Amino acid sequence: MAVTAAASGTEPALELEVSPASVRVGDPVKVVASARGGDGLLWGELTVALEPGGAWELIGGPTAVPEVRPPAWTLELAPMKMGEQTLPEITVSARSVDGEVTEVGSPSPPAVEVVSVLSGDEGDTAPAPVRDPIGARGLPWEWILPLCGGLLPFVVAAAWWWRGRGRTAASTVPALPPLAELEALAAELGAKIGREPAESVCDRLASGLRRYLERRTGEPAEEMTSFELRVLARRRGWPETTQRLVQQVMTVADGVRFGRRPAAEGELRQAVDMAVEAGRGVERFFAPAESSGDAAEAGG
């Protein structure tokens, strides 16, 4: 049996459906989150607020349901405490046509009844965390020599591969500084808007912004989702304006690429300009620290 928290009216909201409605501790609970209301909004990515050691663990997703408008997502949660447990806060960002971004959630998140995996005469026992390692105690000494012998060829092959990778990386160092490379890409994309599909422009724009952030910060931004980029911006303490620009660029790009949302030429040009301005904001954020470092070296 499923439990649904439905949204009403034209105000944007999330409708949450969970199944089953009664589970044991640690069992997976499937959640379907569907955007409702808010005509004309551009929806972003779904986020789940979890507390370390709290009542819920995320074990799968969120994953967008393809070809669904308004958008919907699926995810799997595991309850870690017994009793009636209300779902954690689940929200999605939504941007209006005038650029205002709001966080949309469920007005009344559903609850799930969680029972113990033990029989009643075994008492109350707290469940172990999902991520704790489980294994044999002690070191299996009788496995060490055979294991080392079997791994030796792989170690040698990995060493040769790493040396070749280092030479390849050294030979492909970009000629332009990070911001200059982003600005050059923006100029190129600006000339292609209206002549190439919007999906192609947004693919290269999102990739270019991620590449800039990775080169400038040293973080693996090229492998990050749009949500993880927003987390990176908050964790690094970038100015609110810069954080908002990164989010707006990725929201437009993701909406065109994954939501198949049409985008006018003016909106694409604005997104390209916002990517460059976001990069300049990052440069200004780093400039005081780098300048003080240079001054200290000169003084020494």
C-alpha positions, 0 to 999 in steps of 0.5 A, a space after each residue: 500500500 502506498 501513502 501519498 501527500 498531495 498538493 492542491 491549488 496552483 501554487 508550486 508544491 511537491 506531491 510525495 508518494 511512498 510505498 510500502 507504508 509499513 516496513 522494517 528497519 533498514 528496508 527500502 522505501 520507494 518515494 516518487 516526488 512529482 512537481 505540481 502547480 506553478 505553471 511556467 516555472 523552470 524546475 531544478 534538481 531534487 534535494 533530500 535533507 538528511 542528518 548524520 545518524 538521523 532517522 533516514 538514509 538515502 540508498 538510491 537516487 534521486 533519479 529524474 523520470 524521463 519525458 514527464 512534465 511537470 517533472 518527477 523523480 524517484 528515490 529510495 530511502 531506508 528508515 533507521 529508527 522505529 516507530 512512525 517516521 515522517 519523510 525527511 525534507 525533500 525540496 526542488 528549486 524552481 525559477 520563474 520567468 523573471 529569474 526569481 528562484 524558490 525552494 519548493 517542498 511538500 506541504 505535508 510529507 507522508 509518514 511510514 510505520 517502521 517496525 523492528 526486525 527482531 521478535 518482541 522478546 528480544 528487546 529494543 535494539 538500535 539498528 547499526 548504521 547502513 555504512 558501517 563495515 561488517 567483516 571478520 576480525 583479525 588479519 587472515 595471514 594465510 592469504 597474504 602471500 598468494 594474494 601478493 603474488 596474484 596482484 604483482 602483475 597488476 601493480 606493474 601494469 598500473 605503474 606503467 599506465 600511471 607513468 604514461 598518463 603523466 606524460 599525456 597530461 603534461 602534453 595536453 596542458 591548456 594554453 589559456 588560463 582558466 578564465 580566459 578559456 571560459 571567455 573564449 568558449 563564451 565568445 564561440 558559443 555566442 556566435 553559434 546561438 541561433 545557428 546550432 541546436 540549443 541542446 548543443 550550446 547548453 552541453 558545451 556551456 555546462 561542460 565549459 563552466 564545470 571545466 573552469 571550476 575544476 581548473 580554478 579550484 582543484 575540485 573534480 567539478 567536471 564529474 559533479 552534478 549541478 546540485 554538487 556544484 551548488 554544494 561546492 559553491 556554498 562550501 567554498 563560501 563564494 559570494 551569494 551573487 556568484 553562487 546564484 549565477 552558477 545555479 542559474 546557468 546550470 538550471 537553464 542548461 539542465 532544463 534544455 538538455 534533460 527537460 527538453 525545454 525550449 529556450 529563446 536565443 535571448 535566454 541562451 545568450 544570457 546564460 552564456 553571459 552569466 557563466 562568464 560573470 560567475 567565473 569573474 566572481 570566482 576570480 574576484 573571490 580568490 584575488 585578495 587571498 592570492 594578492 596577500 600571498 604574493 605580497 608576503 613572498 615579496 616581503 620575505 
